């Protein structure tokens, strides 16, 4: 888009709705979005000057995007990130001003890496949100910006999108995009009514705009640098989900875990997105529930039950040793012992509190997936082979893992066959055998 001047200035606005630790680099400026209806945390807010802060419940971080468009005139380049999401190197170092300027010498805009969905954007939106809102947006684009409509239709039925409304570009291009985007939404507002949606689904404009940035960039023919987005902290909601699922697993309550998970997923379909589930442990939890449920139905037992028994056995052994005084006290004076599972366990009344069971389940299924994927391509290493040959694994668990990487039934069968060729027959119980109880 033309030669860049020397000594350009960059400001990256860190959108937030809560108190957080801002990067020390002065290129990052916290911007409190929705401050008109929130607590003042001492940051610059989107409720000054020309603003739409009152609409934050429908627009999300876009109220900050609007504020930057209308009120910032002092930076050559501006960008949008989040209080826990930042553009970073592949090694995970958050970009500084020098990084941004270096990239923008050669590129028109920095965006998140394009998400590649397993379905069309249209179908994904229809499954989680009110598809009328997306269709209406397309109709408004057809009427207001017909030169964008063919691309919108083609891309909405494709499987790509950007996420997070994150970008860094020249203020001139930023203003052009914002003018286009908000003129569309001003008209869409007249045709849809999200006021009856729950708090999550109300943010309809924030969701659709992620895709519209993708459309705009494609139609403009911009030279795009798609960059890794690093996460500094886990979402509060994600942490709470993991705590609840951990509690269900400690009780061996797969039905409760499944009901809880599906209930949250219905209200918050974004929890399984990479941007929310940064450790992948919620997806692994789904795998735990599905596999262990099928194992119980088939064998009357599951890997979860086996881990629970191991914890109970180690606790019994631990308590017997304590009764004879053979377990040393820690320096703090608290009684403890190392369980056979490699974790500290303790009784709370009559209930066994299995600290670390969740982590053990995550480790088991994560390593299983690594093994299956390695065997699928015929390249298991010593670590994978050791796990495979020394760990009890059911055919059900192997097949479920293979289906994470493969869609076709015939290819799944081949992958399972590869795994079993590397596995010692006595290392796992097949469908004809019942695991020891």
C-alpha positions as CSV (number, residue, x, y, z in Angstrom):
1,X,0.0,0.0,0.0
2,X,2.9,2.4,-0.7
3,X,6.3,3.1,0.9
4,X,6.3,3.5,4.7
5,X,7.8,6.6,6.3
6,X,10.7,6.5,8.8
7,X,10.0,6.9,12.6
8,X,6.4,5.7,12.5
9,X,4.5,5.4,15.8
10,X,2.5,2.4,16.9
11,X,-0.2,2.0,19.6
12,X,-1.7,-1.3,20.4
13,X,-4.9,-1.0,22.4
14,X,-5.4,-3.8,24.9
15,X,-9.1,-4.4,25.2
16,X,-10.2,-5.3,28.7
17,X,-13.3,-5.4,30.9
18,X,-11.4,-6.2,34.1
19,X,-8.2,-5.4,36.0
20,X,-5.2,-7.1,34.5
21,X,-1.4,-7.0,34.3
22,X,-0.6,-5.0,31.1
23,X,2.7,-5.7,29.3
24,X,5.4,-3.3,30.4
25,X,6.1,-2.3,26.8
26,X,4.7,1.2,26.4
27,X,3.4,0.3,22.9
28,X,0.4,-1.4,24.7
29,X,-2.3,0.9,26.0
30,X,-5.1,-0.6,28.1
31,X,-8.6,0.4,27.0
32,X,-11.6,-0.4,29.2
33,X,-14.5,-1.5,26.9
34,X,-18.0,-1.1,28.2
35,X,-16.9,1.3,30.9
36,X,-20.2,3.2,30.6
37,X,-21.9,0.4,32.4
38,X,-18.9,-1.0,34.4
39,X,-16.6,-0.4,37.3
40,X,-13.8,2.2,36.6
41,X,-10.5,0.4,36.9
42,X,-8.4,3.5,36.2
43,X,-7.8,2.7,32.5
44,X,-8.7,4.9,29.5
45,X,-12.3,4.0,28.7
46,X,-14.4,3.7,25.6
47,X,-17.1,6.0,27.1
48,X,-15.4,9.3,26.3
49,X,-15.7,11.4,23.1
50,X,-17.6,9.8,20.2
51,X,-18.5,6.4,21.5
52,X,-20.9,3.4,21.6
53,X,-19.8,2.2,25.0
54,X,-23.5,1.6,26.1
55,X,-23.8,-1.0,23.4
56,X,-21.0,-3.2,24.7
57,X,-23.3,-6.0,25.6
58,X,-24.0,-6.4,21.9
59,X,-20.7,-5.4,20.4
60,X,-18.1,-6.7,22.9
61,X,-14.6,-5.4,22.1
62,X,-16.0,-3.6,19.1
63,X,-17.0,-0.7,21.3
64,X,-13.3,-0.2,21.8
65,X,-12.6,-0.6,18.0
66,X,-15.2,2.1,17.4
67,X,-13.6,4.4,20.1
68,X,-10.1,4.1,18.5
69,X,-11.6,4.9,15.1
70,X,-13.4,8.0,16.2
71,X,-10.9,9.4,18.9
72,X,-7.3,8.4,18.1
73,X,-5.4,10.7,15.7
74,X,-1.8,10.5,17.1
75,X,-0.6,7.1,15.9
76,X,0.5,6.1,12.4
77,X,-0.3,2.5,13.2
78,X,-3.0,1.2,15.6
79,X,-3.8,-2.3,16.7
80,X,-6.3,-4.3,18.7
81,X,-5.4,-7.1,21.2
82,X,-7.0,-8.5,24.4
83,X,-6.0,-8.4,28.0
84,X,-5.0,-12.1,27.7
85,X,-4.4,-12.5,23.9
86,X,-1.4,-10.9,22.2
87,X,0.4,-11.3,18.9
88,X,3.6,-13.1,19.5
89,X,6.5,-15.0,17.9
90,X,6.2,-18.7,17.2
91,X,8.3,-19.2,20.4
92,X,5.7,-17.2,22.4
93,X,7.4,-13.9,22.9
94,X,4.9,-11.0,22.8
95,X,5.6,-8.6,20.0
96,X,7.2,-5.2,20.8
97,X,7.1,-2.0,18.8
98,X,10.2,-3.0,16.8
99,X,8.5,-6.3,15.8
100,X,5.3,-4.5,14.6
101,X,7.2,-1.9,12.6
102,X,9.5,-4.5,11.0
103,X,6.5,-6.5,9.8
104,X,4.5,-3.5,8.7
105,X,7.4,-2.4,6.4
106,X,6.4,-5.4,4.2
107,X,2.7,-6.0,5.0
108,X,-0.5,-4.0,5.0
109,X,-2.0,-5.6,8.0
110,X,-1.3,-8.1,10.8
111,X,-4.1,-10.5,11.7
112,X,-4.6,-13.7,13.7
113,X,-3.8,-16.9,11.8
114,X,-6.8,-18.0,9.9
115,X,-8.9,-20.6,11.7
116,X,-9.6,-23.7,9.6
117,X,-12.9,-25.0,10.6
118,X,-14.2,-28.6,10.1
119,X,-17.4,-27.2,8.6
120,X,-18.4,-24.1,6.7
121,X,-18.6,-20.8,8.6
122,X,-22.3,-20.7,7.8
123,X,-23.0,-24.1,9.2
124,X,-20.9,-23.4,12.3
125,X,-22.8,-20.2,12.9
126,X,-26.1,-21.8,12.4
127,X,-25.4,-24.5,14.9
128,X,-24.4,-22.1,17.7
129,X,-26.2,-18.8,17.0
130,X,-29.3,-17.4,15.3
131,X,-28.5,-17.8,11.6
132,X,-31.0,-15.0,10.8
133,X,-28.5,-12.5,12.1
134,X,-25.7,-13.7,9.7
135,X,-28.1,-13.9,6.7
136,X,-29.4,-10.4,7.5
137,X,-25.8,-9.1,7.6
138,X,-25.2,-10.7,4.1
139,X,-28.3,-9.0,2.8
140,X,-27.2,-5.6,4.1
141,X,-23.8,-6.1,2.5
142,X,-25.5,-7.0,-0.8
143,X,-27.5,-3.8,-0.7
144,X,-24.9,-1.4,0.7
145,X,-21.6,-2.9,-0.7
146,X,-22.5,-5.1,-3.6
147,X,-18.8,-5.4,-4.6
148,X,-18.3,-7.3,-1.4
149,X,-21.3,-9.6,-1.6
150,X,-19.9,-12.3,-3.9
151,X,-16.9,-12.7,-1.6
152,X,-19.1,-12.8,1.4
153,X,-21.2,-15.6,-0.1
154,X,-18.2,-17.6,-1.2
155,X,-16.3,-17.3,2.1
156,X,-19.3,-17.8,4.4
157,X,-19.7,-21.2,2.8
158,X,-16.0,-21.9,3.1
159,X,-14.2,-23.1,6.3
160,X,-12.0,-20.1,7.2
161,X,-12.2,-17.0,9.5
162,X,-10.1,-14.8,11.7
163,X,-10.8,-14.6,15.4
164,X,-10.8,-12.1,18.2
165,X,-11.1,-9.0,16.0
166,X,-7.3,-8.7,16.4
167,X,-5.4,-6.6,13.9
168,X,-2.6,-4.1,13.5
169,X,-2.5,-1.8,10.5
170,X,-2.1,1.8,9.4
171,X,-4.6,4.2,11.0
172,X,-5.8,5.1,7.5
173,X,-6.7,1.5,6.7
174,X,-8.1,0.9,10.2
175,X,-10.4,3.9,9.7
176,X,-11.5,2.6,6.3
177,X,-12.3,-0.8,7.7
178,X,-14.1,0.6,10.8
179,X,-16.2,2.9,8.6
180,X,-17.2,0.0,6.4
181,X,-18.0,-2.3,9.3
182,X,-20.0,0.0,11.5
183,X,-22.0,1.3,8.6
184,X,-23.1,-2.3,7.9
185,X,-24.0,-2.9,11.6
186,X,-25.9,0.4,11.9
187,X,-28.2,-1.0,9.3
188,X,-28.3,-4.6,10.7
189,X,-29.3,-3.1,14.0
190,X,-32.5,-1.9,12.4
191,X,-33.4,-5.5,11.2
192,X,-32.5,-7.8,14.1
193,X,-33.3,-7.9,17.8
194,X,-30.8,-9.7,20.0
195,X,-32.2,-8.1,23.2
196,X,-33.8,-11.4,24.2
197,X,-30.6,-13.4,23.8
198,X,-28.5,-14.6,26.9
199,X,-25.5,-12.5,27.8
200,X,-23.1,-14.6,25.6
201,X,-25.3,-14.7,22.5
202,X,-26.1,-11.0,22.7
203,X,-22.6,-10.2,21.5
204,X,-23.8,-10.9,17.9
205,X,-21.9,-8.0,16.3
206,X,-18.6,-9.0,18.0
207,X,-19.0,-12.6,16.6
208,X,-19.9,-11.7,13.0
209,X,-17.2,-9.0,12.8
210,X,-14.5,-11.6,13.2
211,X,-15.6,-13.1,9.9
212,X,-16.2,-9.7,8.2
213,X,-12.6,-8.7,8.8
214,X,-11.7,-11.8,6.8
215,X,-14.0,-10.8,4.0
216,X,-12.8,-7.2,3.9
217,X,-9.1,-8.2,3.8
218,X,-9.8,-10.6,0.9
219,X,-11.8,-8.2,-1.2
220,X,-9.2,-5.4,-0.6
221,X,-6.4,-7.7,-1.7
222,X,-4.3,-6.7,1.2
223,X,-0.9,-8.2,1.9
224,X,-1.6,-10.0,5.2
225,X,0.9,-11.2,7.8
226,X,-1.1,-13.9,9.8
227,X,0.6,-14.2,13.2
228,X,0.4,-16.5,16.2
229,X,-1.8,-15.3,19.1
230,X,-0.4,-16.1,22.5
231,X,-2.5,-16.4,25.6
232,X,-1.2,-15.1,28.9
233,X,-4.0,-16.5,31.1
234,X,-6.8,-19.0,30.9
235,X,-10.4,-17.8,30.7
236,X,-12.0,-17.7,34.2
237,X,-14.9,-19.8,32.7
238,X,-12.5,-22.4,31.4
239,X,-10.9,-22.8,34.8
240,X,-14.2,-23.2,36.5
241,X,-15.3,-25.8,34.0
242,X,-12.2,-27.8,34.6
243,X,-12.7,-27.6,38.4
244,X,-16.3,-28.9,38.1
245,X,-15.3,-31.7,35.7
246,X,-12.5,-32.6,38.0
247,X,-15.0,-33.0,40.8
248,X,-17.3,-35.2,38.7
249,X,-14.3,-37.4,37.7
250,X,-13.2,-37.8,41.4
251,X,-16.7,-39.1,42.1
252,X,-16.6,-41.4,39.1
253,X,-19.8,-39.6,37.9
254,X,-19.6,-39.7,34.1
255,X,-23.3,-39.0,33.7
256,X,-23.0,-35.9,35.8
257,X,-19.9,-34.7,33.9
258,X,-21.6,-35.3,30.5
259,X,-24.7,-33.4,31.5
260,X,-22.7,-30.5,32.9
261,X,-20.5,-30.3,29.9
262,X,-23.3,-30.3,27.4
263,X,-25.2,-27.7,29.4
264,X,-22.2,-25.3,29.3
265,X,-21.6,-26.1,25.7
266,X,-25.1,-25.1,24.8
267,X,-24.7,-21.7,26.4
268,X,-21.1,-21.1,25.5
269,X,-20.1,-23.0,22.3
270,X,-16.9,-21.0,22.2
271,X,-15.4,-22.9,25.2
272,X,-13.9,-25.5,22.9
273,X,-12.3,-23.0,20.6
274,X,-8.5,-22.9,20.7
275,X,-8.6,-19.3,21.9
276,X,-10.6,-20.4,25.0
277,X,-9.3,-24.0,25.6
278,X,-5.7,-23.0,25.4
279,X,-4.4,-26.2,27.0
280,X,-6.8,-28.5,25.1
281,X,-8.0,-30.0,28.4
282,X,-11.7,-29.4,27.8
283,X,-11.5,-31.4,24.5
284,X,-9.6,-34.1,26.4
285,X,-12.3,-34.1,29.0
286,X,-14.9,-34.8,26.3
287,X,-12.7,-37.7,25.2
288,X,-12.5,-39.0,28.8
289,X,-16.3,-38.9,29.1
290,X,-17.0,-40.5,25.7
291,X,-14.3,-43.2,26.1
292,X,-15.0,-44.1,29.7
293,X,-18.7,-44.3,29.1
294,X,-18.3,-46.7,26.2
295,X,-15.7,-48.8,28.2
296,X,-18.2,-49.1,31.0
297,X,-20.9,-50.2,28.7
298,X,-18.7,-52.8,27.0
299,X,-16.4,-54.0,29.8
300,X,-18.2,-52.9,32.9
301,X,-15.0,-50.9,33.7
302,X,-13.0,-48.0,32.4
303,X,-9.7,-46.2,32.7
304,X,-11.3,-43.8,35.1
305,X,-12.5,-46.6,37.3
306,X,-9.0,-48.2,37.2
307,X,-7.4,-44.9,38.3
308,X,-9.9,-44.5,41.1
309,X,-9.1,-48.0,42.4
310,X,-5.4,-47.3,42.3
311,X,-6.0,-44.2,44.3
312,X,-8.1,-46.1,46.8
313,X,-5.5,-48.8,47.1
314,X,-2.7,-46.4,47.6
315,X,-4.7,-44.6,50.3
316,X,-5.4,-47.8,52.1
317,X,-1.7,-48.7,52.1
318,X,-0.8,-45.2,53.2
319,X,-3.2,-45.3,56.1
320,X,-2.0,-48.7,57.2
321,X,1.5,-47.3,57.3
322,X,0.4,-44.3,59.2
323,X,-1.2,-46.5,61.8
324,X,2.1,-48.2,62.4
325,X,3.9,-44.9,62.5
326,X,6.0,-45.7,59.5
327,X,5.1,-42.5,57.5
328,X,7.3,-39.5,58.3
329,X,5.7,-36.1,59.0
330,X,6.5,-33.2,56.7
331,X,8.4,-30.2,58.1
332,X,5.1,-28.4,58.2
333,X,3.7,-31.0,60.6
334,X,1.0,-32.1,58.1
335,X,0.6,-35.8,57.6
336,X,1.1,-36.8,54.1
337,X,2.2,-39.6,51.8
338,X,3.0,-40.2,48.2
339,X,0.3,-42.3,46.6
340,X,1.0,-45.0,44.0
341,X,-0.4,-42.5,41.5
342,X,2.4,-40.1,42.3
343,X,0.1,-37.6,44.0
344,X,-0.8,-36.8,47.6
345,X,-4.2,-38.1,48.6
346,X,-6.1,-37.6,51.8
347,X,-9.4,-38.4,53.4
348,X,-12.0,-35.7,54.1
349,X,-14.5,-37.4,56.4
350,X,-15.5,-40.5,54.5
351,X,-14.7,-39.0,51.1
352,X,-11.4,-39.7,49.3
353,X,-10.1,-36.5,47.9
354,X,-8.0,-37.4,44.9
355,X,-5.8,-34.4,44.2
356,X,-4.4,-34.7,40.8
357,X,-6.7,-37.3,39.3
358,X,-7.8,-34.7,36.6
359,X,-4.2,-34.1,35.7
360,X,-3.5,-37.9,35.4
361,X,-6.5,-38.3,33.1
362,X,-5.3,-35.5,30.9
363,X,-1.8,-36.9,30.8
364,X,-3.1,-40.4,29.9
365,X,-5.3,-39.2,27.0
366,X,-2.8,-36.7,25.8
367,X,-0.1,-39.3,25.6
368,X,-2.5,-41.8,24.0
369,X,-3.3,-39.3,21.3
370,X,0.4,-38.7,20.7
371,X,0.9,-42.5,20.4
372,X,-2.0,-43.1,18.0
373,X,-0.9,-40.2,15.8
374,X,2.7,-41.4,15.7
375,X,1.6,-45.0,14.9
376,X,-0.8,-43.7,12.3
377,X,2.1,-42.4,10.2
378,X,4.3,-45.4,11.2
379,X,6.8,-43.3,13.3
380,X,6.4,-44.1,17.0
381,X,9.4,-43.2,19.1
382,X,10.8,-44.9,22.1
383,X,8.6,-42.8,24.4
384,X,5.4,-43.7,22.5
385,X,6.3,-47.4,22.4
386,X,7.0,-47.5,26.1
387,X,3.7,-46.0,26.9
388,X,1.9,-48.2,24.5
389,X,3.5,-51.4,25.8
390,X,3.3,-50.7,29.5
391,X,-0.1,-49.0,29.8
392,X,-3.5,-50.8,29.8
393,X,-5.4,-49.4,26.8
394,X,-8.7,-50.6,25.4
395,X,-9.6,-51.0,21.7
396,X,-12.3,-48.4,22.4
397,X,-9.8,-45.8,23.6
398,X,-7.5,-46.4,20.6
399,X,-10.3,-46.1,18.0
400,X,-11.7,-42.9,19.7
401,X,-8.3,-41.4,19.6
402,X,-7.8,-42.3,15.9
403,X,-11.1,-40.6,15.1
404,X,-9.7,-37.3,16.3
405,X,-7.2,-37.4,13.4
406,X,-9.1,-39.3,10.7
407,X,-12.6,-39.0,9.3
408,X,-12.9,-42.1,7.0
409,X,-13.9,-45.4,8.7
410,X,-11.5,-47.4,6.5
411,X,-8.6,-45.1,7.4
412,X,-9.5,-45.3,11.1
413,X,-9.4,-49.1,10.9
414,X,-5.9,-49.0,9.3
415,X,-4.7,-46.6,12.0
416,X,-6.0,-48.8,14.8
417,X,-4.3,-51.8,13.1
418,X,-1.0,-49.9,13.1
419,X,-1.3,-49.2,16.8
420,X,-2.1,-52.8,17.7
421,X,0.9,-54.0,15.7
422,X,3.2,-51.9,17.9
423,X,1.4,-53.0,21.1
424,X,2.1,-56.1,23.0
425,X,-1.0,-58.3,23.1
426,X,-0.9,-58.6,26.9
427,X,-0.7,-54.9,27.4
428,X,-4.4,-54.1,26.8
429,X,-7.7,-55.8,27.1
430,X,-9.5,-56.3,23.8
431,X,-13.3,-56.5,23.3
432,X,-13.1,-60.2,24.0
433,X,-11.5,-59.7,27.4
434,X,-12.7,-58.1,30.6
435,X,-10.3,-55.8,32.4
436,X,-9.3,-57.0,35.9
437,X,-11.3,-55.4,38.7
